Amino acid sequence: MHVVLIEPEIPPNTGNIARTCAATGAILHLVEPLGFSISDRNLKRAGVDYWHLVEVHVHASWEDLPEALRIPERLHLFTSHAKVRYSDIHYGPDDVLVFGRESVGLPRTLLNYYPSRTRVIPMNAHVRSLNLSNAVAIVVYEAERQRDFSDLDA
């Protein structure tokens, strides 16, 4: 499974997401520009001592992601503007989970290009969004649950 963060802004969120990736074996892709340096101490601290367990790739743009990661049938774009619930999707082991910036979410151009691939995590209408690292964990663990946690130790 691949987790793609488009222009992440907050180092501790990305560090926590890296820890989720370490725990599940997901590959982490960061799409620039990043709101921090990869060597940021807050990023490293949030990932604790698990960075050696995470395969991380940094890409200059969405277009620089390998084409194999941009196959529409494998993409799931998470936004509060979607109609399809994340839990109504069947996830495969090579699926690509795409999340946007903490402040504004995914770019409108990306959402417009893949309208049938958008997903939502339901929440109270009074709440604008979830913390990015929580949203990633919710979806990654749903995907793992669907596969009966087959690649994970109990």
C-alpha positions as CSV (number, residue, x, y, z in Angstrom):
1,M,0.0,0.0,0.0
2,H,1.1,3.5,-0.7
3,V,0.3,6.7,1.3
4,V,0.8,9.9,-0.7
5,L,0.9,13.2,1.1
6,I,0.5,16.2,-1.2
7,E,2.4,19.2,0.1
8,P,2.3,18.3,3.9
9,E,2.8,21.3,6.1
10,I,3.2,20.1,9.7
11,P,6.3,18.0,10.7
12,P,4.7,16.1,13.6
13,N,1.8,15.0,11.4
14,T,4.1,13.6,8.8
15,G,6.2,11.9,11.5
16,N,3.2,10.3,12.9
17,I,2.1,9.1,9.5
18,A,5.6,7.7,9.0
19,R,5.1,5.7,12.2
20,T,1.8,4.3,10.9
21,C,3.6,3.4,7.7
22,A,6.3,1.6,9.7
23,A,3.7,-0.3,11.6
24,T,1.9,-1.5,8.5
25,G,4.6,-1.7,5.9
26,A,3.0,1.1,3.8
27,I,5.3,3.1,1.5
28,L,5.2,6.8,2.2
29,H,5.4,9.3,-0.7
30,L,5.8,13.0,0.0
31,V,5.0,15.5,-2.8
32,E,6.7,18.8,-2.7
33,P,6.7,21.5,-1.8
34,L,7.0,20.4,1.8
35,G,6.2,22.8,4.7
36,F,9.4,21.6,6.5
37,S,12.8,20.1,6.0
38,I,13.1,16.3,5.9
39,S,15.8,16.7,8.6
40,D,13.4,18.7,10.9
41,R,13.8,17.5,14.5
42,N,10.0,17.6,15.1
43,L,9.5,15.3,12.1
44,K,12.2,12.9,13.3
45,R,10.8,13.0,16.9
46,A,7.3,12.2,15.8
47,G,8.5,9.2,13.8
48,V,10.5,8.1,16.9
49,D,13.1,5.5,16.1
50,Y,11.1,3.8,13.3
51,W,12.4,5.8,10.3
52,H,14.6,2.9,9.3
53,L,11.4,0.8,8.9
54,V,9.8,3.3,6.4
55,E,10.3,3.4,2.7
56,V,10.0,7.1,1.9
57,H,10.1,8.8,-1.5
58,V,10.1,12.5,-2.1
59,H,8.6,13.7,-5.5
60,A,8.9,17.2,-7.0
61,S,5.2,17.2,-8.1
62,W,2.2,15.0,-8.6
63,E,3.4,14.5,-12.2
64,D,6.7,13.2,-10.9
65,L,5.0,10.3,-9.1
66,P,5.6,7.1,-11.1
67,E,2.8,6.4,-13.5
68,A,2.1,3.1,-11.8
69,L,1.0,5.2,-8.7
70,R,-1.4,7.3,-10.8
71,I,-3.5,4.5,-12.3
72,P,-7.1,5.7,-11.6
73,E,-8.3,2.2,-10.5
74,R,-5.7,2.2,-7.7
75,L,-6.2,5.8,-6.5
76,H,-8.3,6.9,-3.5
77,L,-8.3,10.7,-2.9
78,F,-9.5,11.7,0.5
79,T,-11.6,14.9,0.9
80,S,-14.4,16.2,2.9
81,H,-16.2,17.0,-0.4
82,A,-16.7,13.4,-1.5
83,K,-19.9,11.3,-1.4
84,V,-18.3,7.8,-1.2
85,R,-17.4,6.7,2.3
86,Y,-13.9,5.3,2.8
87,S,-15.4,2.2,4.5
88,D,-17.5,1.4,1.4
89,I,-14.4,0.8,-0.7
90,H,-12.5,-2.5,-1.2
91,Y,-8.8,-1.8,-0.9
92,G,-6.1,-3.8,-2.5
93,P,-2.5,-4.3,-1.3
94,D,-1.1,-1.9,-4.0
95,D,-3.7,0.8,-3.7
96,V,-2.6,4.5,-3.4
97,L,-4.1,6.6,-0.6
98,V,-3.8,10.3,-1.4
99,F,-4.2,13.0,1.2
100,G,-3.8,16.8,1.0
101,R,-2.3,19.6,3.0
102,E,-3.5,20.2,6.5
103,S,-4.7,23.7,5.8
104,V,-6.6,23.2,2.5
105,G,-6.7,19.6,1.6
106,L,-6.2,18.3,-2.0
107,P,-5.8,20.6,-4.9
108,R,-9.1,21.2,-6.8
109,T,-7.4,20.3,-10.1
110,L,-6.6,16.8,-8.7
111,L,-10.1,16.3,-7.4
112,N,-11.6,17.4,-10.7
113,Y,-9.3,15.1,-12.7
114,Y,-10.3,12.0,-10.6
115,P,-13.9,12.8,-9.5
116,S,-14.9,9.1,-9.2
117,R,-11.9,8.3,-7.0
118,T,-12.8,10.7,-4.1
119,R,-13.5,9.3,-0.6
120,V,-14.8,10.8,2.6
121,I,-14.3,9.9,6.3
122,P,-17.7,10.8,7.8
123,M,-17.7,13.2,10.7
124,N,-20.0,15.6,12.6
125,A,-21.0,18.5,10.3
126,H,-19.7,21.0,12.9
127,V,-16.1,19.7,12.4
128,R,-14.3,20.9,9.3
129,S,-11.7,18.2,9.2
130,L,-9.7,15.5,11.1
131,N,-6.1,15.7,11.9
132,L,-4.2,14.4,8.9
133,S,-2.3,11.7,10.8
134,N,-5.5,10.5,12.3
135,A,-7.2,10.4,8.9
136,V,-4.3,8.4,7.4
137,A,-4.4,5.9,10.3
138,I,-8.2,5.4,10.0
139,V,-7.9,4.6,6.3
140,V,-4.7,2.5,6.4
141,Y,-6.1,0.3,9.2
142,E,-9.4,-0.1,7.4
143,A,-7.5,-1.4,4.4
144,E,-5.5,-3.7,6.6
145,R,-8.7,-4.9,8.4
146,Q,-10.2,-5.8,5.1
147,R,-7.2,-8.0,4.4
148,D,-7.5,-9.5,7.9
149,F,-4.2,-7.9,8.9
150,S,-2.5,-10.6,6.9
151,D,0.8,-8.9,6.6
152,L,0.9,-7.8,10.3
153,D,1.9,-9.5,13.5
154,A,-0.8,-9.8,16.2
